[in-house]
Amino acid sequence: MSIATSPAGETPTANASASSSSAPLLAAQKHLLGNYRQPPFVLDRGRGCELFDTEGRRYLDMFAGVAVASLGHAHPRLVATIAEQAGRLMHVSNYFFNAENLRLAEELCAKTGFDRAFFCNSGAEANEAMLKLARRYFFNRGEASRYRIIAFDNAFHGRTLGAVALTGTSKYREGFGPSLEGVTHVPYGDVAAVRAAMGPDVAGILVEPVQGEGGVLPSPAGFLAELRRLADEHGALLLLDEVQTGIGRTGRWLGSMLDGVEGDAAALAKGLGGGFPIGALVLRERLNSALPPGSHGSTYGGNALASAAARTVLAVIEEEKLCEAAQKRGEQLGRGLAAIAERLPNVCVGERGRGLLRGLILAPGVDPRVALGRVRDRGVLLTVAGSNVLRFTPPLIVSEAEIQEALAEVEAALAEIPAAG
Ligand SMILES: Cc1ncc(COP(=O)(O)O)c(C=O)c1O
């Protein structure tokens, strides 16, 4: 891997000067595991939706660290909370209660409509907890053979071994076998396929309300409601992976709320901490006894610092009406992306998404990594999702003017791409 030139598949940015690729980049080259594909600059500080690298170059952040920095960078209230809490109490483990975590549990349940919460540190860990909850729930009821999980092609649930077994793209599982037993993948949106896969051994149906990593694919109208019905009919659980869609991203506290569907449990992470690592599993009261003392845990989960940060994120989203903002700014972004697709039909063919989780679908033959590099050269940070989608997940605080700026730069960047053919 050569970071100073062009990491595999990446287009070097305009500012990839020799000076920016000196000491820190050499350290990356020499000492970081080469499992990522970073562009050749080092981010140094941020404010709101802006990021600056060590050379002082500004970037407009339409990515938010994979839909995480929901309040943007260096939000004054989040900064103050973290500083104050770090000076009071950070970590005592789950051998003891801490007040911030108790308050967070109460507030998170109130916002999401669930009854109880288990805290951890990431999305994968929240999904692992949800998988264990589902299996152990039936085991405790004397149904040990009811352990199969229905999951979906193209889904993404994380990188731990349980989560990759649930993930519906074989490239994430390749070389890590043998895979966890008892997972059936069916096409996303295909009710008949789910019905055909159901049986007395199914513990749960696991679904993302919008498949994020898979290419920003919203579930078809009525699909989640059908899954709810099928789960009920077969005595199985509906398990929601709201790691990317949750905490305001789609314009509601949970993506599933857009469909008016209630799950039995949901996994949360990303936007919950606004950049401070935290994950959560929220669940219905009747599932509480599934994981008795000693059956599951997480050393750092729900520590006072992460809990205080998450409480501030929830409070700011509520007080600054950021769910409504995500809906409004999402519509603006969606309209703008659709207009770009109309004006540049050789480069992109449409847009899709919910709230501030949006994708611009590239035309066949357009290399998404080249498109990403061109956009980045113009100072806008995005990601690729699926095989052909540029994904936009800006902070929920993004302004109308910042969306406009991003749209203009993206259009200018894509207009430079020669028509595929
Ligand atoms: C839907 C979904 N589930 C789970 C994960 C994994 O989260 P983490 O990387 O925090 O483990 C992601 C991450 O992108 C995700 O989008």
PDBQT file of the ligand as one rigid body, heavy atoms in Angstrom, charges set to zero:
ROOT
HETATM    1  C1  LIG A 501     -26.857  -1.018   9.742  1.00  0.00    +0.000 C 
HETATM    2  C2  LIG A 501     -25.537  -1.200  10.416  1.00  0.00    +0.000 A 
HETATM    3  N1  LIG A 501     -25.417  -2.114  11.375  1.00  0.00    +0.000 NA
HETATM    4  C3  LIG A 501     -24.259  -2.299  12.035  1.00  0.00    +0.000 A 
HETATM    5  C4  LIG A 501     -23.134  -1.564  11.718  1.00  0.00    +0.000 A 
HETATM    6  C5  LIG A 501     -21.854  -1.803  12.448  1.00  0.00    +0.000 C 
HETATM    7  O1  LIG A 501     -21.599  -0.769  13.319  1.00  0.00    +0.000 OA
HETATM    8  P1  LIG A 501     -20.143  -0.622  14.000  1.00  0.00    +0.000 P 
HETATM    9  O2  LIG A 501     -19.198  -0.309  12.898  1.00  0.00    +0.000 OA
HETATM   10  O3  LIG A 501     -20.324   0.490  14.989  1.00  0.00    +0.000 OA
HETATM   11  O4  LIG A 501     -19.840  -1.921  14.648  1.00  0.00    +0.000 OA
HETATM   12  C6  LIG A 501     -23.218  -0.589  10.714  1.00  0.00    +0.000 A 
HETATM   13  C7  LIG A 501     -22.028   0.198  10.347  1.00  0.00    +0.000 C 
HETATM   14  O5  LIG A 501     -21.933   0.794   9.301  1.00  0.00    +0.000 OA
HETATM   15  C8  LIG A 501     -24.444  -0.411  10.043  1.00  0.00    +0.000 A 
HETATM   16  O6  LIG A 501     -24.570   0.501   9.073  1.00  0.00    +0.000 OA
ENDROOT
TORSDOF 0
